[in-house]
Amino acid sequence: MHGKILDVTIHSAIGLDDVDKSGKNDPYVVVYTDLKNIKGTGGRTRALSGTKKPVWNETLSLEDIDNNTRYLYVDIMDKETTVDEPIGFAAIPLDQVTHATNHRFDGTFQVYTYKGKAKGTIDITLIMRERGQPQQNVDSSHCNFRDGVTVIDEAHKSHIKSLDRMENLADVLQVAAAVGGLFAASKFLGGGDDKKKAAKEH
């Protein structure tokens, strides 16, 4: 293991896109530093149930942060019964925390839909620390949030679009399965009626 540790405290979000077709979003947040190794360089919060103003207040510690680590990638997802759907995303340039006083940045960051439209913000505290240094306790009520910088990284946007396509495909397959089930049931019931009719004729 090498490099520094990035503590990411995900506080809350407002004004997010409402993507849940059956009601309010069930949002959770995924953060990572490498698009090619999401599970190995990231973590996720718990999913909240049915809220337009999610409050997580969770800290995720990402390891092996070095000078080549440019962005913190943020995906806000809606928990679904089939495939989870992207609500929004953002790429946060990490020079905001590396150049900050005490290597800490309390930021309000713009979030974008999969189409690239600005929609909602998320409050995140970023703390960069050396390995072996203790983790700080972060209380959102004591944070001095300021506008942070986010960018749309094209590779990140493509990843989010692929997640959206997967969710849409899952919806189509779910509907097709339901329609197929109804068709099979109607055939079965219809077949039963035909058998009864044939029995009466005999």
Secondary structure as GFF3:
##gff-version 3
##sequence-region A 1 202
A	DSSP	beta_strand	4	14	.	.	.	ID=ss1
A	DSSP	beta_strand	27	32	.	.	.	ID=ss2
A	DSSP	alpha_helix	38	41	.	.	.	ID=ss3
A	DSSP	beta_strand	43	44	.	.	.	ID=ss4
A	DSSP	beta_strand	55	65	.	.	.	ID=ss5
A	DSSP	beta_strand	71	78	.	.	.	ID=ss6
A	DSSP	beta_strand	85	93	.	.	.	ID=ss7
A	DSSP	alpha_helix	95	98	.	.	.	ID=ss8
A	DSSP	three_ten_helix	101	103	.	.	.	ID=ss9
A	DSSP	beta_strand	104	112	.	.	.	ID=ss10
A	DSSP	beta_strand	118	129	.	.	.	ID=ss11
A	DSSP	three_ten_helix	140	142	.	.	.	ID=ss12
A	DSSP	beta_strand	146	147	.	.	.	ID=ss13
A	DSSP	alpha_helix	154	201	.	.	.	ID=ss14
###
